[in-house]
Amino acid sequence: MPVHDWTRVQSGLFHEFHQSWSVRIKDALNGGLLAKGYYALVEQRVDGPEPDVIAVETKKRAKTGSGAPLATLEPPKTLLTTHITSDAVRYARRANRISIRHPLGEVVAVIEIVSPGNKDSRNSLRSFVEKAVAFLRNGVHLLIVDLFPPSVRDPQGIHKAIWDELTDEPFELPAGKRFTLVAYQTGNGFTAYIEPVGVGDAMPDMPLFLEPGAHILVPLEATYAATWAVCPEPIRELVETPAAGEA
């Protein structure tokens, strides 16, 4: 399924797609991707930032070898990978922290789908970045899906804005790839697995870490396609029709 250009519709219309897509991702995770003892919830309040989808671990997680496998243990394969050493993380975690908990278990991972409103002002972007960094500093793994191009406030995309809060390492999006999908693993340092994509590219599946060194693949392509299939036709027409002056 190709990635579409959602800048062609008003933010409220993308919100409709966003909400529907989040539910399909949650259903896919709960439909067999997550091992026993893990489950996914949509927009459930935790003590701190509110994500789109959270993965929660209860105290009843199956032991290795029983039930569904915990996760894929092979390192994920993405176009770009960058890492912050554990020494740097030690200092980063001395910053102010928030408590991230859920009544039914411990939040171990979060999925965030970026909306236009997350970038429409300096304060909005700052709030989103601070939320992402707070999750990472509290040991919560993170998957971010940003289908909107860089703005003057994040000229190299959402990953660079987040990474700048943790390290001074340089990062540039490849030419022609305006959107960013990035999975963050916490534990022995921070590792980012990055897939820059452009309009018309296939939607790649992305890793979601449940514990350091163990991840599942989130079926972004299949869930995006399923959401697109039932997206109202007028919205699809707006997204698919080039704006005046576009080839």
Secondary structure, DSSP 8 states (H G I E B T S, - for coil): -B---GGGS-HHHHHHHHHHHHHHHHHHIIIIIS-TTEEEEES---SS---SEEEEE-TT---TTSSS---B-S----SEEEEE-HHHHHHHTTS------BTTBEEEEEEEE--GGGTSSHHHHHHHHHHHHHHHHTT-EEEEEE-S---TTSTTHHHHHHHTTT--------TT--EEEEEEE-SSSEEEEEEEE-TTSB---EEEEEETTEEEEE-HHHHHHHHHHTS-HHHHHHHHS--TT--
